[in-house]
Amino acid sequence: MDTLKAMEVFCEVARQRSFSEAGRRLGISRALVSKHIAALEQHLQIRLLHRSTREVSLTGQGLAFLTPCEEAVQQARAALALAAHSSDQLRGILRLQAPASFASEWLADILARFGLAHPELQIELHADDALLDPVRHGFDLSIRVGGIPDQFGLQMRTLAPCRGLLCASPAYLARAGIPAHPAELTQHRCLHFSHLTQGARWQFQRGDEHCEVTVSPVFSANNGRALHQAALAGAGIVYHTSFLAARDIAAGRLQVVLPDWQVPLNHLTALYPATRRLSPAVRALIDVLVSEFSPVPEWDLLAGMTHLSS
């Protein structure tokens, strides 16, 4: 039995809750998936999965085995990648997660060019605004806005500043007026990103002056692209990020609101398990991203925000 392969198959079945879907993602048949699982269960002398015609679920022993199994598979992959890295050619599978809006707006183009430069590398991108545990979900790298949740045990590398800003369509501002102070936002239609850690309390700073305004959003969403489209349609003022708003600000389709006030600065970060040695592919991609976004990311250039300090 190929123990490492069987462990890899088990991890994928546990993630997908499906033999067929796990086989599709791994490029093997459902029958071969079943064979690997059966061999692993026989080798361990435990039952890892409950099987039915409708679903696959983990047994108690399977759940206990999953985390150390995932860690062992990831460490084995990293060791194999390191051993194979005798040249600049990167090989294997690179799994990463990123916010949906950032992935579509900026990351997809970089990954396409990175993949063309390394044709033997297979890239799998999971675009999701929720922060998922990279170890549990099998990601080699997570690109996120913000720092590290302590419970995930991750290392972090800062990639670029991620600035917040308020903006709206010229049509909305012509109809509703342009606020001159954050306090006036309570009289406006506000579009709110529901993943903000401070909730609907929008914070501002101008020099030594601080201001916090609790808004009553007319539209909240956990996806920045949805809010972006609503703002373009004239639905109200959106608490946005410069990387998503930049192109439409440059084109005049959105207008920055309260430009003299700054909202809290965040950063785009690369997160990876602290206990795992970085594979050559992950290290190379992080270096490419840092290079792409230095010294000033393109979205800040487009949005006219280069005068702000990091």
C-alpha positions in Angstrom: 0.0 0.0 0.0 1.2 3.5 -0.8 0.5 4.9 2.7 1.2 8.5 1.8 -1.2 8.4 -1.2 -3.9 6.7 0.9 -3.5 9.4 3.6 -3.8 12.1 0.9 -6.9 10.5 -0.5 -8.5 10.3 3.0 -7.8 14.0 3.6 -9.5 14.9 0.3 -12.5 12.7 1.0 -12.8 14.3 4.5 -12.8 17.8 2.9 -15.2 17.0 0.1 -17.5 14.6 2.0 -17.6 12.7 -1.3 -15.6 9.8 -2.9 -16.5 11.0 -6.4 -15.6 14.7 -5.8 -12.3 13.7 -4.1 -11.4 11.5 -7.1 -12.2 14.3 -9.5 -9.9 16.7 -7.6 -7.1 14.2 -7.3 -7.5 13.0 -10.9 -8.3 9.3 -10.0 -11.4 7.2 -10.3 -14.0 6.8 -7.5 -13.1 3.1 -7.4 -9.5 3.9 -6.7 -10.5 6.4 -4.0 -12.5 3.6 -2.3 -9.6 1.2 -2.7 -7.2 3.6 -1.0 -9.6 4.3 1.9 -10.2 0.6 2.4 -6.5 -0.2 2.4 -5.8 2.6 4.9 -8.6 1.5 7.3 -7.3 -2.1 7.1 -3.7 -0.9 7.8 -4.8 1.2 10.8 -7.4 -1.4 12.0 -10.0 1.4 12.5 -13.0 2.7 10.6 -12.4 6.2 9.3 -15.6 7.0 7.4 -19.3 6.4 7.6 -20.6 5.7 4.0 -24.1 5.9 2.8 -25.8 6.4 -0.6 -26.3 10.0 0.3 -23.2 11.2 2.1 -19.8 10.4 3.5 -19.0 11.5 7.1 -16.1 11.0 9.5 -16.3 8.5 12.4 -15.0 9.6 15.8 -11.7 7.8 15.0 -11.6 9.4 11.6 -12.1 12.9 13.1 -9.2 12.3 15.6 -7.0 11.0 12.8 -7.7 13.8 10.3 -5.6 16.7 11.8 -2.4 14.7 12.3 -3.0 13.1 8.9 -3.3 16.5 7.2 -0.2 17.8 8.9 1.8 14.6 7.9 0.6 14.9 4.2 1.5 18.6 4.1 5.0 18.0 5.6 5.6 15.1 3.1 4.6 17.3 0.2 6.9 20.0 1.3 9.8 17.5 1.7 9.2 16.1 -1.7 9.0 19.5 -3.3 12.2 20.5 -1.6 14.0 17.4 -2.9 12.7 18.0 -6.4 13.8 21.6 -6.4 17.1 21.1 -8.0 16.4 23.8 -10.5 14.2 26.9 -10.8 11.4 24.8 -12.2 8.5 24.5 -9.6 6.4 21.4 -9.6 3.4 19.9 -7.8 0.2 21.4 -6.5 -0.1 24.8 -4.9 -3.3 25.4 -3.0 -4.2 28.9 -1.8 -7.1 30.9 -0.5 -7.8 34.6 -1.0 -10.7 37.0 -0.6 -13.1 36.7 -3.5 -12.9 40.4 -4.5 -9.1 40.6 -4.4 -8.8 37.3 -6.2 -10.8 38.4 -9.2 -9.6 42.0 -9.3 -5.8 41.5 -8.9 -4.7 38.0 -7.9 -6.0 36.0 -10.9 -3.7 37.9 -13.3 -0.6 37.3 -11.2 -1.4 33.6 -10.7 -1.9 33.2 -14.5 1.5 34.7 -15.2 3.1 32.7 -12.3 1.6 29.5 -13.7 2.9 30.3 -17.2 6.4 30.8 -15.8 6.2 27.4 -14.1 4.2 25.1 -16.4 4.7 22.0 -14.2 3.0 23.7 -11.3 -0.7 23.1 -10.7 -2.4 26.1 -9.0 -5.7 25.7 -7.1 -7.3 28.9 -5.9 -10.2 29.0 -3.4 -11.8 32.4 -3.4 -13.7 33.0 -0.2 -14.1 36.1 2.1 -14.2 33.8 5.2 -10.9 33.0 6.9 -10.5 29.2 6.8 -7.9 27.3 8.8 -5.2 26.5 6.1 -4.1 23.2 7.8 -7.6 21.8 8.2 -8.6 22.8 4.7 -5.4 21.8 3.0 -4.2 25.3 1.9 -0.5 25.9 1.4 -1.1 29.7 1.7 -3.9 32.1 2.7 -3.9 35.7 1.4 -6.0 37.8 3.7 -6.7 41.3 4.9 -5.5 41.6 8.4 -3.4 39.7 10.9 -3.4 36.2 12.4 -6.1 34.5 14.4 -4.2 33.1 17.4 -6.0 29.8 17.3 -4.7 29.0 13.8 -1.0 29.0 14.7 0.1 30.8 11.6 3.1 32.8 10.4 2.6 36.0 8.5 4.3 38.1 5.9 3.0 41.5 5.0 2.5 42.0 1.3 1.1 45.5 0.9 -1.0 48.2 2.7 -4.7 47.7 2.4 -6.4 51.0 2.8 -10.0 51.6 3.5 -12.0 54.5 2.1 -15.5 55.6 1.5 -16.9 56.1 -2.0 -20.1 56.5 -3.9 -21.3 57.0 -7.4 -21.4 60.6 -8.7 -25.2 60.1 -9.4 -25.8 59.2 -5.7 -23.8 62.2 -4.5 -25.6 64.5 -6.9 -28.9 63.3 -5.5 -28.1 63.0 -1.8 -25.4 65.5 -1.3 -21.7 65.2 -0.3 -21.1 64.7 3.4 -18.5 67.2 4.8 -18.0 65.4 8.2 -18.3 61.7 9.2 -21.2 62.6 11.5 -23.3 63.4 8.5 -23.2 59.7 7.4 -26.1 59.0 9.7 -28.2 60.9 7.1 -27.0 58.9 4.2 -27.7 55.4 2.7 -24.7 53.3 3.8 -23.4 50.1 2.4 -21.6 47.9 4.9 -19.1 45.0 4.7 -20.3 42.6 7.4 -16.9 41.1 8.0 -15.6 44.3 9.6 -14.4 43.4 13.1 -15.7 46.7 14.5 -19.2 46.1 13.2 -21.2 49.0 11.8 -19.1 51.5 13.9 -17.1 53.3 11.2 -13.9 54.9 12.5 -12.1 58.0 11.1 -9.1 60.1 11.8 -7.9 63.5 10.6 -4.6 64.5 12.2 -5.2 64.3 15.9 -9.0 64.3 15.6 -10.8 60.9 15.9 -14.4 60.2 15.1 -16.6 57.1 15.3 -20.0 56.9 13.6 -22.5 54.1 14.1 -24.3 53.7 10.8 -27.6 51.9 10.0 -26.7 50.2 6.7 -29.4 49.9 4.1 -27.4 47.1 2.6 -24.9 44.7 4.2 -23.0 41.9 2.5 -20.1 39.6 3.3 -18.8 40.0 -0.2 -17.0 43.2 -1.3 -17.8 42.7 -5.0 -21.6 42.8 -4.2 -21.2 46.0 -2.3 -19.1 47.4 -5.1 -21.8 46.7 -7.6 -24.4 48.3 -5.3 -22.3 51.5 -5.0 -21.9 51.7 -8.8 -25.7 51.4 -9.1 -26.1 54.5 -6.9 -27.4 52.6 -3.8 -25.3 54.7 -1.3 -21.9 55.3 0.3 -19.8 52.1 0.7 -17.0 51.5 3.2 -14.6 50.0 0.7 -11.0 48.9 0.1 -8.7 50.7 -2.3 -7.9 47.5 -4.2 -11.5 47.0 -5.2 -12.5 50.6 -5.7 -9.3 51.8 -7.5 -10.2 51.2 -11.2 -13.6 52.7 -10.9 -12.3 55.7 -9.0 -9.7 56.3 -11.8 -12.5 56.0 -14.4 -14.8 58.4 -12.6 -17.5 55.8 -11.9 -16.9 56.2 -8.2 -15.9 59.2 -6.2 -14.0 59.2 -2.8 -16.1 60.6 0.0 -14.5 62.4 3.0 -11.0 62.3 1.4 -9.5 64.3 4.2 -10.4 61.6 6.7 -8.6 58.3 7.0 -10.1 55.0 8.1 -7.9 52.5 10.0 -5.1 51.1 7.9 -4.9 47.4 7.4 -2.5 45.2 5.5 -2.7 42.5 2.9 -0.9 39.5 4.4 0.3 36.0 3.4 -0.5 33.4 6.1 1.0 29.9 6.3 1.3 27.3 9.1 4.0 28.1 11.6 4.9 24.4 11.9 5.4 23.8 8.2 8.5 24.5 6.2 7.6 26.6 3.2 7.7 24.8 -0.1 9.7 26.4 -2.9 6.4 27.2 -4.7 4.9 29.0 -1.8 8.2 30.9 -1.1 8.4 31.9 -4.8 4.8 33.1 -5.0 5.2 35.2 -1.8 8.3 36.8 -3.3 6.4 37.5 -6.5 3.5 39.1 -4.7 5.8 41.3 -2.6 7.6 42.4 -5.8 4.3 43.1 -7.6 3.0 45.3 -4.8 6.2 47.2 -4.0 6.9 50.0 -3.4 3.3 51.1 -3.9 0.6 48.7 -5.0 -1.1 49.6 -8.3 -4.5 50.1 -6.7 -3.2 52.9 -4.5 -1.7 54.6 -7.6 -5.0 54.4 -9.4 -7.0 55.6 -6.4 -4.6 58.5 -5.9 -3.7 57.4 -2.3 0.1 57.4 -2.6 0.4 60.4 -0.4 -0.8 58.4 2.6 1.8 56.9 5.0 1.9 53.2 5.5 
